[in-house]
Structures are given as C-alpha cells and as structure tokens.
Amino acid sequence: MAATVKFKMPTDLKECPHKTEFPPLTAWDYEVSINVGKQKKEFRVFKGLLTYYSSYFAAALNGSFKEGVTQVVELEEDKPEVFEAFKRWMYNRRLRDQDPTPSWLKSTKYHQFLCEVFVFGDMRGIPGLKNMAIDQLHRATAESWVVPNDAIKYVYDNTPESSALRSFILCIYRSTLASVKAFMEHGKDHLTIDFIFDLLNEVDAQGGWKGMSQLSWARMDRCQWHDHSSPGEKLPPTSKDDATA
C-alpha cells in the first residue's frame, strides 16, 4: 500500500440514508450517574439521552433492577476515554474535540481507540455509535493508507463471528493488498488463527487479492458495515401497519 501524498477523503461521498436521528427535546430531562472503569470515574449524563440512544441503558435505568432504583450505573470493565467519546457523540456527533491529524490517523493508538468505541457500542446497544466508529476507521485507513494491524487481536477477542468490525478489517486486507507477499510484509505478531482463516476464505471467495487503489477504497460504501437498527427505546416498526400507524 503506497500512500498518495496528502490524500483527502472525497467530499462527494454518498451519506448513509439511515443516520441516527437526533432525540426529542424531552430527552434532556435529568442527569444520572455513570461510574466508569476500575477508578469509577463519574459521568453525569441526561437519562433521556442514554435511554434514547442505548438499549442497554434503557433497560438498566427504566427497569426494576438496582440501576433503575438508584439511577446509577457501574461500568467497571469499560474505559473512561471510550465513554467520554460516547458522551461527546451524543451531544455533537463527534468522538473527539479536535479533528485527527495525519499522524494520528495512522497511529496504532487511534485505530485501537476506534475499535474500542465500536465494541462499546456493540455491547451497550448503540448502533449509531458503532456506525460512527466504522466511518472514522474507514477514513483513517483511507487517508493514511495503513491497515490496522495491531487492532486485529483486540477485534477478534472482543467481537462475535458475525461482527461488522471483523468484516471491515477483513475487507481492507483482501481489497487493498495485491498479493500474499504484500500481506506477509505486515508481519505475523499481530495476527490470530481465526483472522488468517477468515481472510483466506474471503480472498478465495472474491477470486484473489484485489490491490484496490487508495481512491477506490475511500469510495467504498460504508453502509455495508453499518447497523441500521433503531437506537435505544426507538424500536423499529414490525409491520406495514405499525409503520403507517
């Protein structure tokens, strides 16, 4: 993958037609406490926003369990910086305050962060957050022209076989690399057996390595990796009658 100098994402990319809608004004109701990580960092967040965007928080805060009574949720296994990204996304549809620099776009740390955001969104039932993580990972790989090698083990350790994030990682390898030799040049320390088997199946299914150009990869339809289900408490219609009711 030879990077194009100062490559920028095309400005005419088709937007996802299933974007998560902003919540109603009633979602800004009252704040609840979310304690994140082993250090129990407290975040104060509007309950209505949490339950609108996340099926997990809707069940926890509106149910009869302890969280529903105390209006406090403990997320000991999650990272504060990932929850901070979720909170920022709820308010302004951004994961970070500043736009990532070119060096940050190709950094291992940034790729790992985006994968962690996706996994958090998957575990907490937040489809819109997952889609944002996919979009930003696609942008990072397109503009930096770097495959997210060091995130592979994390992704395979924290996602099911059907994960859209796995599908994305596999796609960038099989689509942008031109040969087995190009694949081997990335080394083996970051690989897993499951990833190698999945990749071989993908390459065989598409008839070989594609060696896609940087611009072609940038123009890939990201909707193929999106979760288009409705957020939190907004359940999708189950029939035509429900949809028109």
C-alpha positions, 0 to 999 in steps of 0.5 A: 500500500503506497500512500498518495501524498496528502490524500483527502477523503472525497467530499462527494461521498454518498451519506448513509440514508439511515443516520441516527436521528437526533432525540426529542427535546424531552430527552434532556430531562435529568442527569444520572450517574455513570461510574466508569472503569476500575477508578469509577470515574463519574459521568453525569449524563441526561437519562433521556439521552442514554435511554434514547440512544442505548438499549442497554441503558434503557433497560438498566435505568427504566427497569426494576433492577438496582440501576433503575432504583438508584439511577446509577450505573457501574461500568467497571470493565469499560474505559473512561476515554471510550465513554467520554467519546460516547458522551461527546457523540451524543451531544455533537456527533463527534468522538473527539474535540479536535479533528485527527491529524495525519499522524494520528490517523495512522497511529496504532493508538487511534485505530485501537481507540476506534475499535474500542468505541465500536465494541462499546457500542456493540455491547451497550446497544448503540448502533449509531455509535458503532456506525460512527466508529466504522466511518472514522476507521474507514477514513483513517485507513483511507487517508493514511493508507495503513491497515490496522494491524495491531487492532486485529487481536483486540477485534477478534477477542472482543467481537462475535463471528458475525461482527461488522468490525471483523468484516471491515478489517477483513475487507481492507486486507483482501481489497487493498493488498495485491498479493500474499507477499504484500500481506506477509510484509505486515508481519505475523505478531499481530495476527490470530488463527481465526483472522488468517482463516477468515481472510483466506476464505474471503480472498478465495471467495472474491477470486484473489487479492484485489490491490484496490487503489487508495481512491477506490477504497475511500469510495467504498460504501460504508453502509455495508458495515453499518447497523441500521437498527433503531437506537435505544427505546426507538424500536423499529416498526414490525409491520406495514401497519405499525409503520403507517400507524 
